Amino acid sequence: MSTPREELHALIDELSDKAAADLLPELRLLKMQTEARTLRAPSSRPWPPAWFGSVDGTPSDFTKHIDEILSAEFGRDSK
């Protein structure tokens, strides 16, 4: 059995010049996407973050008191 690289080379060798030219832009894009995935560093930060879930209340509490919450945070009257 051949390696994937050998099989890929064999498939490319079987392509016509036109088919190879049509496939080339897609292969370049695939190569760039693969390189981007390998260069992207895995996150060392834990999930969820420490502050996640640190606010007491339910979503309905937030919507009922949104003006008060925002005015307290930004230091201005909500009206």
Helices and strands as residue ranges (DSSP letters): H 4-14, H 17-39, H 59-64, H 66-74
